[in-house]
Amino acid sequence: MSVTPITAEHININDRIAREAWMAHFGVTEKRLRKAVRMVCSRATTVAAYLGQPRP
């Protein structure tokens, strides 16, 4: 079973495919996603809360 970027618990900011999938999911730019991960770490639910988005 493979894990798609959006079903992963953590955002792999260094993986281009994962990063682009999360950018599309949250509707944010790469700069905004990178800042969110830098500010609150890479857990997807925490990043979602930081961005004011529903949980993934």
Contacts in CASP RR format, 6 or more apart in sequence:
PFRMAT RR
TARGET T0000
AUTHOR 0000-0000-0000
METHOD contacts of the structure
MODEL  1
MSVTPITAEHININDRIAREAWMAHFGVTEKRLRKAVRMVCSRATTVAAY
LGQPRP
4 21 0 8 1.000
5 11 0 8 1.000
5 12 0 8 1.000
5 15 0 8 1.000
5 17 0 8 1.000
5 18 0 8 1.000
5 21 0 8 1.000
5 22 0 8 1.000
6 21 0 8 1.000
6 22 0 8 1.000
6 25 0 8 1.000
6 56 0 8 1.000
7 56 0 8 1.000
8 18 0 8 1.000
8 44 0 8 1.000
9 43 0 8 1.000
9 44 0 8 1.000
9 45 0 8 1.000
10 42 0 8 1.000
10 43 0 8 1.000
10 44 0 8 1.000
11 18 0 8 1.000
11 19 0 8 1.000
11 22 0 8 1.000
11 33 0 8 1.000
11 37 0 8 1.000
11 42 0 8 1.000
11 43 0 8 1.000
11 44 0 8 1.000
11 47 0 8 1.000
12 18 0 8 1.000
12 19 0 8 1.000
12 42 0 8 1.000
13 19 0 8 1.000
13 33 0 8 1.000
13 34 0 8 1.000
13 37 0 8 1.000
13 42 0 8 1.000
19 30 0 8 1.000
19 33 0 8 1.000
22 33 0 8 1.000
22 44 0 8 1.000
22 47 0 8 1.000
23 29 0 8 1.000
23 30 0 8 1.000
23 33 0 8 1.000
25 56 0 8 1.000
26 33 0 8 1.000
26 47 0 8 1.000
26 48 0 8 1.000
26 51 0 8 1.000
26 53 0 8 1.000
28 36 0 8 1.000
28 51 0 8 1.000
32 51 0 8 1.000
33 47 0 8 1.000
36 47 0 8 1.000
36 50 0 8 1.000
36 51 0 8 1.000
37 47 0 8 1.000
39 50 0 8 1.000
40 46 0 8 1.000
40 47 0 8 1.000
40 49 0 8 1.000
40 50 0 8 1.000
41 47 0 8 1.000
44 55 0 8 1.000
44 56 0 8 1.000
45 55 0 8 1.000
45 56 0 8 1.000
48 54 0 8 1.000
48 55 0 8 1.000
48 56 0 8 1.000
49 55 0 8 1.000
END
